[in-house]
Each structure stands twice: as C-alpha cells, then as structure tokens.
Amino acid sequence: MNPIELAQLVFLAALWGGSFLFIRVGVTDFGVAPLMALRVGIGAAFLLIVLFSRRPAREALGTLRARAWPLLIVGILNSAAPFCLFAWAELTLSAGVTSVINATTPLWGAVVAYVWLKDRLSGPRIVGLVIGFAGVLALVWDQIATRAGNGASTTSAALAALAALVAAALYGVAASYTKRHLTGVDPLTVAAGTMSAATIVLAPFAVATWPAAPVSLHAWAAVLSLGVACTGVAYLLFFRLIASIGPARAITVTFVIPVFGILWGALFLGEGVSVGMVEACVAILIGTALATGFIKRLPGFGTRRSGAGAER
C-alpha cells in the first residue's frame, strides 16, 4: 500500500469504529428499529444515487430485479438483523466493547466457511480460532465482573454480549451466502441492493416503535452520521480499496476498527478501558489474524521432514 491507500484504510477504520459511538448516542432516543431503519435508509439512498450515476439505469435495475431474493437475504443477514442486535447490545455495553466483539466477524466467517463451503482449516487457523474465542470469553467475563463490581445486573451484560456475538456470526453467514449466491455481481450493486432490502424489512418495525418523545438534536446528528458517513461513504471507500489494493489487504481494516471504537468511546463518551478489556482485544485480534490467514505460519506448523531430510 502506498501512503494514500494506507491513509484511506485508517480513515475507513475510523468511520466504522465511529459507528459504535453514534449507535450509542442515538439508540437511547430513537430505539433500536427506528435508528437502524434510518441508518440503512439513508445509506441506501446514498448508494443508489451513486449506483445510477455510474451504471445505466436499465442495467442496474435489471440486476437488482434478477438478484432480488439473494439481495434480500443478505440485506437481512448482513444489515437489518446484525445492526439491530448491535444497537440493542449498546443499550448495555459500551461502544468500545461492542466494537471489539464486532472484530470476531472473521472468526465466525472462517467457521461458517468451513461448515458450509468446506473451506480447509490449517493448524494455525485452528489455533487462531481457539485464541480468538478465548479472547471473547475473557472480554465477556471482564464485562460481567465489572458490572458486578458496580452493583449492576450481570445478566444484562451477558445477554448484550450474546446479542453482539450473534450479530458478528450473522456477518459470517452473510459472507458465505454472498460468495455462493452473489458472486459476479459488482460490490456497489450488492451494497445498494442489500441496504435497500434492509430498509424495506426494517421500515414497518420503525413505524411501529417510533419514539413518542421528541428526539434530541444529538440523536439526529448521530443517525445522519451513521447513514451518510459510516454507511454510504464507508462502503464506497471500502470498494475503492478493494479495487486498488485487493480484498485481502482491504479486509485488514478489521484489525484497526476496535482501536477507533475504544478511542472514540473513551474520548467522547468517557468510557473506561480496563486492562482485561485490552488483553481480550489483543487476543481476539491475534486469533483473527491467524484464523483468516493474515498470519500464515506458526512454529511447529506447516513443516515436515521426509525420510531424506527434505522439508515440505
């Protein structure tokens, strides 16, 4: 990566790390479904405008119609459901903790790909899964212990962490489903189509649970930031990085998002950062690097001597 591409990658991580901050700010006023419906609705409008400006309308609409069913499924698995689960989790958990749990997405992706697509898991990847999920358990335990020390309910922390983990797992399922059913469709069309589908799915729930009390300007600013910056702009930047540096390098943004999630939460919301939380974060990121193949070899794995003494 050249310096400009590296700067774009860091900026993307800052945007996606900031999404947890904006969810934390907006979910109390809006509630889960209205906040997320607005997020995907604004993001869908932004992405559709870009799509129709870059593709002939007939071609774009034809692709959206032809792939309507898989786009709907991915819209639910990759946007509507996990966004709502993360928002519900942030009613209890901090933005920083939720961003760390989000970093387990590649771990779940590796598990789902192994079970569903029969992807091979090498020794280092298995070690990575073990380390990563051990980090998750350590993080959840740290949050439960912290809440118990503050005299709060530990059940709510456990349920919120479970919701966030299910959300990350749904991202993993969506990745394998996309690989199987949407291969060959350009990423901009997939993003615009899935965000539109998520908007349609969440709209009735948003109307039914729209807040009766007036929504603060801070909450409105948060939802606009979520929709425009953390969804529309972030997706476009991600696609640009995929085109310029390739998907393998672009996905390394996963390792940087928790840094910004924790940083923004501490700076703007005054969230505490415990030693246990940092240790768990490090374990999750190391496990993710191994499980995704970012770190390909460990001492003792991948080498073998034949009878003639040659290494393979």
PESUL-V480404 format. One record per residue. N is the residue number from 1. RES is the residue in three letters. OMEGA is omega in radians with two decimals (999 if undefined). Layout:
n	res	omega
N	RES	OMEGA
N	RES	OMEGA
//
This chain:
n	res	omega
1	MET	3.03
2	ASN	-3.07
3	PRO	-3.14
4	ILE	3.13
5	GLU	3.09
6	LEU	3.11
7	ALA	3.10
8	GLN	3.12
9	LEU	3.13
10	VAL	3.12
11	PHE	3.09
12	LEU	3.10
13	ALA	3.11
14	ALA	3.12
15	LEU	-3.10
16	TRP	3.01
17	GLY	3.11
18	GLY	-3.14
19	SER	3.14
20	PHE	3.03
21	LEU	-3.09
22	PHE	3.07
23	ILE	3.14
24	ARG	-3.13
25	VAL	-3.00
26	GLY	-2.98
27	VAL	-3.13
28	THR	-3.12
29	ASP	-3.04
30	PHE	-2.91
31	GLY	-2.98
32	VAL	-3.03
33	ALA	3.12
34	PRO	-3.14
35	LEU	-3.09
36	MET	3.07
37	ALA	3.09
38	LEU	3.13
39	ARG	-3.08
40	VAL	3.11
41	GLY	3.10
42	ILE	3.12
43	GLY	3.13
44	ALA	3.13
45	ALA	3.13
46	PHE	-3.07
47	LEU	3.10
48	LEU	3.09
49	ILE	3.13
50	VAL	-3.12
51	LEU	-3.09
52	PHE	3.06
53	SER	-3.09
54	ARG	-3.12
55	ARG	2.99
56	PRO	-3.05
57	ALA	-3.11
58	ARG	3.14
59	GLU	-3.12
60	ALA	-3.14
61	LEU	3.11
62	GLY	3.11
63	THR	3.14
64	LEU	3.12
65	ARG	-3.09
66	ALA	-3.11
67	ARG	-3.03
68	ALA	-3.07
69	TRP	3.10
70	PRO	3.08
71	LEU	3.09
72	LEU	-3.14
73	ILE	3.13
74	VAL	3.09
75	GLY	3.10
76	ILE	-3.05
77	LEU	-3.00
78	ASN	-3.11
79	SER	-2.98
80	ALA	-3.07
81	ALA	-3.11
82	PRO	3.10
83	PHE	-3.14
84	CYS	3.12
85	LEU	3.09
86	PHE	3.12
87	ALA	3.12
88	TRP	3.12
89	ALA	-3.09
90	GLU	2.93
91	LEU	-3.12
92	THR	-3.06
93	LEU	3.08
94	SER	3.09
95	ALA	-3.13
96	GLY	-3.14
97	VAL	-3.12
98	THR	3.11
99	SER	3.10
100	VAL	3.10
101	ILE	3.08
102	ASN	-3.13
103	ALA	3.08
104	THR	-3.11
105	THR	3.12
106	PRO	3.08
107	LEU	3.10
108	TRP	3.11
109	GLY	3.12
110	ALA	3.14
111	VAL	-3.12
112	VAL	3.13
113	ALA	3.10
114	TYR	-3.08
115	VAL	-2.99
116	TRP	-3.06
117	LEU	3.11
118	LYS	3.04
119	ASP	-3.10
120	ARG	3.05
121	LEU	3.10
122	SER	3.12
123	GLY	3.12
124	PRO	3.13
125	ARG	3.09
126	ILE	3.07
127	VAL	3.12
128	GLY	3.10
129	LEU	-3.14
130	VAL	-3.14
131	ILE	-3.11
132	GLY	-3.12
133	PHE	3.00
134	ALA	3.07
135	GLY	3.09
136	VAL	3.12
137	LEU	3.12
138	ALA	3.14
139	LEU	3.13
140	VAL	3.12
141	TRP	3.10
142	ASP	3.14
143	GLN	3.11
144	ILE	3.13
145	ALA	3.13
146	THR	-3.13
147	ARG	3.11
148	ALA	3.11
149	GLY	3.12
150	ASN	3.11
151	GLY	-3.12
152	ALA	-3.14
153	SER	3.09
154	THR	3.14
155	THR	-3.12
156	SER	3.11
157	ALA	3.14
158	ALA	3.14
159	LEU	3.12
160	ALA	3.10
161	ALA	3.11
162	LEU	3.12
163	ALA	3.13
164	ALA	3.11
165	LEU	3.08
166	VAL	3.10
167	ALA	3.12
168	ALA	3.11
169	ALA	3.10
170	LEU	3.04
171	TYR	3.12
172	GLY	3.08
173	VAL	-3.12
174	ALA	-3.14
175	ALA	3.14
176	SER	3.11
177	TYR	3.12
178	THR	3.14
179	LYS	-3.08
180	ARG	-2.96
181	HIS	-3.11
182	LEU	3.06
183	THR	-3.11
184	GLY	3.08
185	VAL	-3.06
186	ASP	-3.03
187	PRO	-3.14
188	LEU	3.09
189	THR	3.10
190	VAL	-3.12
191	ALA	-3.13
192	ALA	-3.13
193	GLY	-3.11
194	THR	3.08
195	MET	3.09
196	SER	3.12
197	ALA	3.12
198	ALA	3.10
199	THR	3.14
200	ILE	-3.12
201	VAL	-3.04
202	LEU	-3.06
203	ALA	-3.14
204	PRO	3.12
205	PHE	3.12
206	ALA	3.12
207	VAL	-3.10
208	ALA	-3.06
209	THR	-3.12
210	TRP	-3.06
211	PRO	3.12
212	ALA	-3.13
213	ALA	3.09
214	PRO	-3.13
215	VAL	-3.09
216	SER	3.08
217	LEU	3.10
218	HIS	-3.13
219	ALA	3.10
220	TRP	3.10
221	ALA	3.13
222	ALA	-3.10
223	VAL	3.06
224	LEU	3.10
225	SER	3.09
226	LEU	-3.05
227	GLY	-3.05
228	VAL	-3.01
229	ALA	-3.00
230	CYS	3.12
231	THR	-3.08
232	GLY	-3.11
233	VAL	-3.10
234	ALA	3.12
235	TYR	3.13
236	LEU	3.13
237	LEU	3.12
238	PHE	3.13
239	PHE	3.12
240	ARG	3.12
241	LEU	3.09
242	ILE	-3.12
243	ALA	-3.03
244	SER	-3.07
245	ILE	3.12
246	GLY	-3.09
247	PRO	-3.10
248	ALA	3.12
249	ARG	-3.11
250	ALA	-3.09
251	ILE	3.09
252	THR	3.03
253	VAL	3.12
254	THR	-3.07
255	PHE	-3.07
256	VAL	-3.10
257	ILE	-3.13
258	PRO	3.11
259	VAL	-3.14
260	PHE	3.09
261	GLY	3.11
262	ILE	-3.10
263	LEU	-3.12
264	TRP	3.12
265	GLY	3.13
266	ALA	-3.07
267	LEU	-2.96
268	PHE	-3.14
269	LEU	3.14
270	GLY	-3.13
271	GLU	3.11
272	GLY	3.10
273	VAL	-3.11
274	SER	3.08
275	VAL	3.13
276	GLY	3.13
277	MET	3.12
278	VAL	3.13
279	GLU	3.12
280	ALA	3.11
281	CYS	3.13
282	VAL	3.14
283	ALA	3.14
284	ILE	-3.11
285	LEU	3.07
286	ILE	3.11
287	GLY	3.12
288	THR	3.12
289	ALA	3.11
290	LEU	-3.05
291	ALA	3.14
292	THR	-3.12
293	GLY	3.09
294	PHE	2.91
295	ILE	-2.93
296	LYS	-3.04
297	ARG	3.02
298	LEU	3.07
299	PRO	3.13
300	GLY	3.12
301	PHE	2.99
302	GLY	3.07
303	THR	-3.13
304	ARG	3.13
305	ARG	3.07
306	SER	-3.14
307	GLY	-3.14
308	ALA	3.10
309	GLY	3.13
310	ALA	3.09
311	GLU	3.07
312	ARG	999
//
